[in-house]
């Protein structure tokens, strides 16, 4: 008994009924156009005129359902009134704030609907309108009949006549008929809401092509967040490492060499300001705000990076060859991040001594390498990289996405070498 009245206690039942009635009312503006055949053919039998009006009315409703805007409105309304979890229609878009690179392509738009998919929304709109009118008319008639029955509560006979049909309740049965009509009207409304709620996912939900596009969108969103994590790890990790070492150097030479101490403090200020820009950008994307231009660090910023490392006390021996200025776009940004991560790990986990840096640009590829001392106590299996963290894994994944070659491991007896080769085709 309690289970049977549970639908009457849910607010979604009444909002669903309201949704059905709204569909019926929304179809009223199309009715004058559907009456044109009846007005143009007044001599036709009433049955034929009625059939033509209903047929043309249904066609007009279906045509309205073909519009994309109609589907968006129906999905939003069904979510709020029917409480059905329906995703928004898929459209080609790029993750918020993502740069236009090969690492973050746009979400592929689903193929244009064909066959049955094209008619799912018109079919659901027709069902929506039909159920709205059915529920409204049948429920209204039953409620009106129920209200007419109380004459029998006083002992007199109650009689309801509708379309040539008559229902008569004599004596004490009139109140039973009244309550029955009201309950039946409520049951009709509940059935209408449940039918709409059951059919909405099948007819308004994503098609097979849209489900594939949604899966691709989720995959690209995860890839974008991983890319942001790599960017944040590279930028903040390098800045904290360099700033810590520079602060230590400044503290030691503050009295003996104030000029060197001030230079170290300026380097800390510059590097932390750049890291704050990267952090603001990443946080803006994660909050889905309208982020500004993404910070772009390229091989053109390599001298600045080496200068900051010099203020931190590191000795870097660069070997640059080829036309580095011609390496642009995604490749140049990725190369800078790879070198930044390699130099940061060499500075953090190396055993001192000069750090060898090699960047060679050739017509068919870009070669990068960082070599540093590991020290007598270093684990040759880990080299300059810690056993925990995501530096080495992130570098390998970044190189893999660029179809490059990655190698990291012992180089000689007490050195660690990071070597990367990225395919490139330089402009002629």
C-alpha positions as CSV (number, residue, x, y, z in Angstrom):
1,X,0.0,0.0,0.0
2,X,2.8,2.4,1.0
3,X,4.8,1.5,-2.0
4,X,1.8,2.2,-4.3
5,X,1.5,5.8,-3.1
6,X,5.2,6.6,-3.2
7,X,5.0,8.2,-6.6
8,X,2.4,10.6,-5.2
9,X,5.0,11.7,-2.6
10,X,7.8,12.5,-5.1
11,X,8.1,16.0,-6.4
12,X,9.4,14.7,-9.7
13,X,6.0,13.2,-10.4
14,X,4.3,16.6,-10.4
15,X,7.1,18.3,-12.3
16,X,6.9,15.6,-14.8
17,X,3.2,16.2,-15.2
18,X,3.9,19.9,-15.6
19,X,6.5,19.0,-18.3
20,X,3.9,17.0,-20.2
21,X,1.3,19.8,-20.0
22,X,3.9,22.3,-21.2
23,X,4.5,20.2,-24.3
24,X,0.8,20.2,-25.1
25,X,0.5,23.9,-24.6
26,X,3.6,24.5,-26.7
27,X,2.0,22.8,-29.7
28,X,-1.0,25.1,-29.7
29,X,0.6,27.8,-31.9
30,X,0.9,25.1,-34.7
31,X,-2.8,24.3,-34.5
32,X,-4.0,27.2,-36.8
33,X,-1.7,26.0,-39.5
34,X,-3.0,22.5,-39.1
35,X,-6.6,23.7,-39.6
36,X,-5.8,25.0,-43.2
37,X,-6.8,21.7,-44.9
38,X,-10.2,21.6,-43.1
39,X,-10.9,25.2,-44.0
40,X,-9.8,24.7,-47.6
41,X,-12.0,21.5,-48.0
42,X,-15.2,22.3,-46.0
43,X,-17.3,19.8,-47.9
44,X,-15.2,16.8,-46.7
45,X,-16.6,14.5,-44.1
46,X,-15.9,15.5,-40.5
47,X,-13.8,12.3,-39.9
48,X,-11.6,13.1,-42.9
49,X,-11.2,16.7,-41.8
50,X,-10.2,15.6,-38.3
51,X,-7.7,13.1,-39.6
52,X,-6.1,15.7,-41.9
53,X,-5.9,18.2,-39.1
54,X,-4.2,15.7,-36.7
55,X,-1.9,14.4,-39.4
56,X,-0.7,17.9,-40.4
57,X,-0.4,18.9,-36.8
58,X,1.8,15.9,-36.1
59,X,4.0,16.7,-39.2
60,X,4.4,20.3,-38.0
61,X,5.4,19.1,-34.5
62,X,7.9,16.7,-36.0
63,X,9.5,19.4,-38.2
64,X,10.0,21.6,-35.1
65,X,11.7,18.6,-33.5
66,X,14.3,18.5,-36.3
67,X,15.8,21.8,-35.1
68,X,18.9,21.5,-32.9
69,X,17.7,24.3,-30.6
70,X,14.5,22.2,-29.9
71,X,16.6,19.3,-28.8
72,X,18.7,21.5,-26.5
73,X,15.6,23.0,-24.9
74,X,14.0,19.5,-24.5
75,X,17.2,18.1,-22.9
76,X,17.5,21.0,-20.4
77,X,13.8,20.8,-19.6
78,X,13.8,17.0,-19.1
79,X,16.8,17.3,-16.8
80,X,15.1,19.8,-14.6
81,X,11.5,18.7,-14.6
82,X,11.7,14.9,-15.3
83,X,15.0,14.6,-13.2
84,X,16.6,12.6,-16.0
85,X,20.4,12.7,-16.2
86,X,20.9,13.7,-19.9
87,X,24.3,15.1,-21.2
88,X,24.4,18.2,-23.3
89,X,24.6,17.7,-27.1
90,X,28.3,17.2,-28.1
91,X,30.0,19.9,-30.1
92,X,33.6,20.2,-31.3
93,X,35.6,22.2,-28.8
94,X,39.0,22.4,-27.3
95,X,39.6,22.0,-23.6
96,X,39.3,25.4,-21.8
97,X,42.5,27.5,-22.1
98,X,44.4,24.8,-23.9
99,X,46.9,26.0,-26.5
100,X,46.4,24.9,-30.1
101,X,49.0,22.1,-30.2
102,X,49.2,18.6,-31.3
103,X,49.1,17.5,-27.7
104,X,45.6,19.0,-27.1
105,X,43.5,18.6,-30.3
106,X,39.9,19.7,-30.5
107,X,37.2,17.2,-29.5
108,X,36.0,15.6,-32.7
109,X,32.5,16.6,-33.6
110,X,30.1,13.6,-34.0
111,X,29.1,12.7,-37.4
112,X,25.9,14.2,-38.7
113,X,22.9,12.1,-37.6
114,X,21.6,9.7,-40.1
115,X,18.7,7.3,-40.3
116,X,17.0,6.6,-37.1
117,X,19.1,9.1,-35.1
118,X,17.8,12.0,-37.1
119,X,14.2,11.2,-36.1
120,X,14.7,10.4,-32.5
121,X,14.0,14.0,-31.3
122,X,10.9,14.5,-33.5
123,X,9.6,11.2,-32.4
124,X,10.1,12.1,-28.7
125,X,8.5,15.5,-29.2
126,X,5.4,13.9,-30.8
127,X,5.2,11.5,-27.9
128,X,5.6,14.4,-25.5
129,X,2.8,16.4,-27.1
130,X,0.5,13.3,-27.4
131,X,1.0,12.3,-23.8
132,X,0.5,15.9,-22.7
133,X,-2.8,16.2,-24.4
134,X,-3.9,12.7,-23.4
135,X,-3.0,13.2,-19.8
136,X,-4.6,16.6,-19.7
137,X,-7.9,15.6,-21.4
138,X,-8.3,12.3,-19.7
139,X,-7.2,13.6,-16.3
140,X,-9.4,16.6,-16.6
141,X,-12.5,14.6,-17.6
142,X,-11.9,12.2,-14.6
143,X,-11.5,15.0,-12.2
144,X,-14.6,16.7,-13.5
145,X,-16.5,13.5,-13.2
146,X,-15.3,13.1,-9.6
147,X,-16.4,16.5,-8.7
148,X,-19.9,15.9,-10.2
149,X,-20.4,12.7,-8.0
150,X,-20.8,14.4,-4.6
151,X,-24.5,14.8,-5.3
152,X,-24.8,11.1,-4.4
153,X,-23.3,11.8,-0.9
154,X,-26.7,13.2,0.2
155,X,-28.5,10.1,-1.0
156,X,-29.7,11.4,-4.4
157,X,-28.5,9.9,-7.7
158,X,-25.6,11.3,-9.6
159,X,-25.3,11.0,-13.3
160,X,-22.4,12.0,-15.6
161,X,-23.0,12.2,-19.4
162,X,-20.1,12.7,-21.7
163,X,-20.0,12.2,-25.5
164,X,-23.2,10.2,-25.4
165,X,-21.9,7.9,-22.6
166,X,-23.6,8.1,-19.2
167,X,-22.4,6.9,-15.8
168,X,-24.8,6.8,-12.9
169,X,-24.0,6.1,-9.2
170,X,-27.0,5.6,-7.0
171,X,-27.2,5.8,-3.3
172,X,-24.1,5.4,-1.2
173,X,-22.0,4.3,-4.2
174,X,-21.7,7.8,-5.5
175,X,-18.8,8.7,-3.2
176,X,-16.9,5.5,-4.2
177,X,-17.2,6.5,-7.8
178,X,-16.0,10.1,-7.0
179,X,-13.0,8.9,-5.2
180,X,-12.3,6.3,-7.9
181,X,-12.4,9.0,-10.6
182,X,-9.9,11.2,-8.7
183,X,-7.6,8.3,-8.1
184,X,-7.8,7.2,-11.7
185,X,-6.9,10.8,-12.8
186,X,-3.9,10.8,-10.5
187,X,-2.8,7.4,-11.9
188,X,-3.1,8.7,-15.5
189,X,-0.8,11.7,-14.6
190,X,1.7,9.4,-12.9
191,X,1.7,7.1,-15.9
192,X,2.3,10.0,-18.3
193,X,5.3,11.3,-16.2
194,X,6.8,7.8,-16.0
195,X,6.5,7.1,-19.7
196,X,8.2,10.4,-20.5
197,X,10.9,9.7,-17.9
198,X,11.5,6.2,-19.3
199,X,11.6,7.2,-23.0
200,X,13.8,10.4,-22.5
201,X,17.2,8.6,-22.3
202,X,16.3,6.4,-25.3
203,X,15.2,9.3,-27.6
204,X,16.9,12.4,-26.1
205,X,20.1,10.7,-24.9
206,X,23.3,10.6,-26.9
207,X,23.4,8.5,-30.1
208,X,26.2,6.0,-30.8
209,X,28.2,8.7,-32.6
210,X,27.7,11.2,-29.8
211,X,28.7,8.6,-27.1
212,X,32.0,8.1,-29.0
213,X,32.5,11.9,-29.1
214,X,31.8,12.1,-25.4
215,X,34.3,9.4,-24.7
216,X,36.9,11.2,-26.8
217,X,36.1,14.4,-24.9
218,X,36.7,12.7,-21.6
219,X,39.9,11.2,-22.8
220,X,41.1,14.6,-24.1
221,X,40.1,16.3,-20.9
222,X,42.2,13.8,-18.9
223,X,45.1,14.3,-21.4
224,X,44.8,18.1,-20.9
225,X,44.9,17.7,-17.1
226,X,47.9,15.5,-17.3
227,X,49.6,18.0,-19.6
228,X,48.8,20.7,-17.0
229,X,50.2,18.5,-14.3
230,X,53.4,18.1,-16.3
231,X,53.7,21.8,-16.9
232,X,53.2,22.6,-13.2
233,X,55.6,20.0,-12.1
234,X,58.3,21.2,-14.5
235,X,57.9,24.9,-13.7
236,X,57.3,24.8,-10.0
237,X,59.7,22.0,-9.4
238,X,62.5,23.8,-11.2
239,X,61.7,27.1,-9.5
240,X,61.7,25.7,-6.0
241,X,64.9,23.8,-6.5
242,X,66.7,26.8,-8.0
243,X,65.3,29.2,-5.4
244,X,66.4,27.0,-2.5
245,X,70.0,26.7,-3.8
246,X,70.1,30.4,-4.7
247,X,68.9,31.3,-1.2
248,X,71.5,29.2,0.4
249,X,74.2,30.8,-1.8
250,X,73.0,34.3,-1.0
251,X,73.0,33.5,2.8
252,X,76.6,32.3,2.6
253,X,78.0,35.2,0.6
254,X,75.8,38.0,2.1
255,X,78.6,39.5,4.1
256,X,81.6,38.6,2.0
257,X,80.1,39.4,-1.5
258,X,77.0,41.5,-1.3
259,X,76.9,41.9,-5.1
260,X,76.7,38.2,-5.6
261,X,74.0,37.9,-2.9
262,X,71.9,40.6,-4.5
263,X,72.3,38.8,-7.9
264,X,71.1,35.6,-6.4
265,X,68.1,37.3,-4.8
266,X,67.2,38.9,-8.2
267,X,67.3,35.5,-9.8
268,X,65.0,34.1,-7.2
269,X,62.6,37.0,-7.8
270,X,62.6,36.4,-11.6
271,X,62.2,32.7,-11.4
272,X,59.4,32.8,-8.9
273,X,57.5,35.5,-10.9
274,X,57.6,33.2,-13.9
275,X,56.4,30.3,-11.8
276,X,53.5,32.3,-10.5
277,X,52.5,33.1,-14.1
278,X,52.4,29.4,-14.9
279,X,50.5,28.7,-11.6
280,X,47.9,31.3,-12.3
281,X,47.3,29.9,-15.8
282,X,46.9,26.3,-14.6
283,X,44.6,27.3,-11.8
284,X,42.5,29.4,-14.2
285,X,42.1,26.4,-16.5
286,X,41.2,24.0,-13.6
287,X,38.6,26.4,-12.4
288,X,37.2,26.5,-16.0
289,X,37.7,30.3,-16.1
290,X,38.5,32.2,-19.3
291,X,42.2,31.9,-19.1
292,X,44.5,34.3,-20.8
293,X,47.3,33.3,-23.2
294,X,49.1,30.2,-22.0
295,X,52.7,30.9,-20.8
296,X,55.0,29.8,-23.6
297,X,58.6,28.8,-22.7
298,X,60.6,27.9,-25.8
299,X,64.2,27.2,-26.8
300,X,64.5,31.0,-27.1
301,X,64.2,31.2,-23.3
302,X,67.1,28.7,-22.8
303,X,69.7,31.4,-22.1
304,X,67.5,32.8,-19.3
305,X,67.2,29.3,-17.8
306,X,71.0,28.8,-17.9
307,X,71.5,32.2,-16.4
308,X,69.2,31.3,-13.4
309,X,71.1,28.1,-12.9
310,X,74.3,30.0,-12.9
311,X,73.1,32.2,-10.1
312,X,72.2,29.0,-8.2
313,X,75.9,28.0,-8.4
314,X,75.5,25.4,-11.1
315,X,78.1,25.1,-13.8
316,X,76.5,24.3,-17.1
317,X,78.6,23.6,-20.2
318,X,76.2,24.1,-23.1
319,X,76.8,22.8,-26.6
320,X,74.4,24.3,-29.0
321,X,74.4,23.5,-32.8
322,X,72.0,23.9,-35.7
323,X,69.3,26.5,-36.3
324,X,67.5,26.5,-33.0
325,X,65.5,29.6,-33.9
326,X,63.8,27.6,-36.6
327,X,62.4,25.0,-34.1
328,X,59.0,26.5,-33.3
329,X,55.6,25.6,-31.9
330,X,55.0,22.5,-29.9
331,X,58.4,21.0,-30.5
332,X,60.2,24.1,-29.1
333,X,58.0,24.3,-26.0
334,X,58.4,20.6,-25.3
335,X,62.2,20.7,-25.8
336,X,62.4,23.6,-23.3
337,X,60.4,21.7,-20.7
338,X,62.5,18.6,-21.2
339,X,65.7,20.5,-20.7
340,X,64.3,22.3,-17.7
341,X,63.3,19.1,-16.1
342,X,66.7,17.4,-16.9
343,X,68.7,20.4,-15.6
344,X,66.5,20.6,-12.4
345,X,67.1,17.0,-11.6
346,X,70.8,17.3,-12.3
347,X,71.0,20.2,-9.9
348,X,68.8,18.6,-7.3
349,X,70.2,15.0,-7.3
350,X,73.6,15.3,-8.9
351,X,76.9,15.3,-7.1
352,X,78.2,18.7,-8.2
353,X,80.6,19.4,-11.0
354,X,79.8,20.7,-14.4
355,X,76.6,19.7,-16.1
356,X,76.9,18.9,-19.8
357,X,74.0,20.2,-22.0
358,X,73.7,19.5,-25.7
359,X,71.1,20.7,-28.1
360,X,71.5,19.9,-31.8
361,X,69.0,20.8,-34.4
362,X,69.1,18.9,-37.7
363,X,66.8,18.8,-40.7
364,X,65.3,15.4,-39.5
365,X,65.5,15.7,-35.8
366,X,66.2,17.6,-32.6
367,X,68.7,16.0,-30.1
368,X,68.8,16.9,-26.4
369,X,71.0,15.5,-23.7
370,X,71.9,16.4,-20.1
371,X,74.9,14.7,-18.4
372,X,75.8,15.1,-14.8
373,X,77.8,13.4,-12.1
374,X,76.0,11.0,-9.8
375,X,78.6,10.8,-7.0
376,X,80.1,7.7,-5.4
377,X,77.0,6.9,-3.4
378,X,74.5,7.2,-6.2
379,X,72.3,4.3,-7.2
380,X,73.2,3.6,-10.8
381,X,69.6,2.3,-11.4
382,X,68.2,5.7,-10.5
383,X,71.0,8.2,-11.3
384,X,70.0,11.8,-10.9
385,X,66.4,11.0,-10.6
386,X,64.7,10.2,-7.2
387,X,63.0,6.9,-6.7
388,X,59.7,8.7,-6.1
389,X,58.0,11.5,-8.0
390,X,56.9,11.8,-11.6
391,X,59.9,13.6,-13.3
392,X,61.3,10.7,-15.3
393,X,57.8,9.3,-16.0
394,X,56.5,12.6,-17.2
395,X,59.5,13.2,-19.5
396,X,59.1,9.7,-21.0
397,X,55.3,10.4,-21.6
398,X,56.0,13.8,-23.1
399,X,58.5,12.4,-25.5
400,X,56.2,9.5,-26.4
401,X,53.4,11.9,-27.4
402,X,55.8,13.6,-29.8
403,X,56.8,10.2,-31.3
404,X,60.4,10.7,-30.0
405,X,63.1,8.5,-28.5
406,X,63.8,8.6,-24.8
407,X,66.8,7.2,-22.9
408,X,67.9,7.8,-19.3
409,X,70.5,5.9,-17.4
410,X,74.1,5.6,-16.2
411,X,76.7,7.0,-18.6
412,X,80.1,5.8,-17.7
413,X,81.1,5.0,-14.1
414,X,79.8,8.1,-12.2
415,X,77.6,10.0,-14.6
416,X,74.0,10.0,-15.5
417,X,72.8,10.9,-19.0
418,X,69.4,11.9,-20.2
419,X,69.1,11.7,-24.0
420,X,66.1,12.6,-26.1
421,X,65.6,12.7,-29.8
422,X,62.5,14.3,-31.3
423,X,61.5,14.1,-35.0
424,X,61.3,17.4,-36.7
425,X,61.2,18.9,-40.2
426,X,62.7,22.3,-40.3
427,X,61.5,24.8,-42.9
428,X,63.7,25.2,-45.9
